[in-house]
Amino acid sequence: MFYVVCYDVIQDRRRNRVSKLLEGYGLRVQKSVFECVLTPDQFELLKRRFGTKRYLNPEEDQIRFYPMSPRHRQMVLILGVKPERQVDDSVFIV
């Protein structure tokens, strides 16, 4: 499933941890916004990890997962700089 994941994390240390974790699952499209293609198991793992104080203080931070259907993903409008690649592009290492 394709997700747009965005966050608002107050403390630098937690925000950096959230960012680093998401970099392993998706593509950063803005400073606090990632596009991720996640299996159900990956989604559950991220929910569990973000449920800990290491990543999130529920009284001052927020992380949102927006599921996007393939039809709605096709309707995304990007104004300004276009990304060089998408999160589900193939990457080849030579």
C-alpha positions in Angstrom: 0.0 0.0 0.0 1.2 3.5 -0.8 1.2 6.0 2.1 2.0 9.6 2.5 3.6 9.9 6.0 4.1 13.3 7.6 5.2 14.3 11.0 5.5 17.2 13.4 8.0 16.3 16.1 9.1 19.0 18.6 12.4 17.7 19.9 15.4 17.5 17.5 16.6 14.2 18.7 13.2 12.4 18.3 12.6 14.2 15.0 16.0 13.0 13.7 15.1 9.4 14.8 11.7 9.6 13.0 13.4 10.9 9.8 16.1 8.3 9.8 13.6 5.5 10.4 11.4 6.7 7.5 14.4 7.0 5.2 14.6 3.2 5.4 11.0 2.8 4.2 10.4 5.5 1.7 11.4 8.7 -0.2 11.5 12.1 1.4 9.5 14.5 -0.7 9.5 17.4 1.7 11.3 18.1 5.0 8.7 16.3 7.1 6.9 14.3 4.4 7.7 10.9 3.0 6.1 8.7 0.4 6.3 5.0 1.4 5.2 1.8 -0.2 4.6 -0.5 2.8 3.5 -4.1 3.2 1.0 -4.7 6.0 3.8 -6.1 8.2 6.0 -3.0 7.6 3.1 -0.7 8.4 2.4 -2.6 11.7 6.1 -2.4 12.6 6.3 1.3 12.0 3.1 1.9 14.1 4.7 -0.1 17.0 8.0 1.7 16.8 6.4 5.1 16.6 4.3 4.2 19.6 7.4 4.3 21.8 8.8 7.4 23.6 12.0 6.9 21.6 10.2 8.3 18.5 7.1 10.1 19.7 5.9 12.0 22.7 2.1 11.7 22.3 1.5 14.9 24.2 3.5 17.1 21.9 4.3 15.2 18.6 2.2 13.8 15.8 2.8 11.3 12.9 0.2 10.8 10.2 -0.2 8.0 7.7 -2.4 8.8 4.7 -3.2 5.7 2.6 -3.5 6.5 -1.1 -5.2 4.3 -3.6 -3.6 3.9 -7.0 -6.4 6.0 -8.6 -5.9 8.8 -6.1 -2.1 8.6 -6.4 -2.4 9.3 -10.1 -4.3 12.5 -9.3 -1.5 14.0 -7.2 -0.6 17.5 -8.4 3.0 18.7 -8.0 3.7 22.4 -8.5 7.2 23.6 -8.6 10.3 21.3 -8.6 9.4 17.8 -9.9 11.0 14.9 -8.1 13.8 13.0 -9.9 12.2 9.6 -9.0 9.3 8.1 -7.2 9.4 5.8 -4.2 8.6 2.7 -6.2 11.0 3.3 -9.1 13.6 0.6 -9.7 17.1 1.5 -8.7 20.0 -0.3 -10.3 23.5 -0.3 -8.8 26.3 -1.0 -11.3 
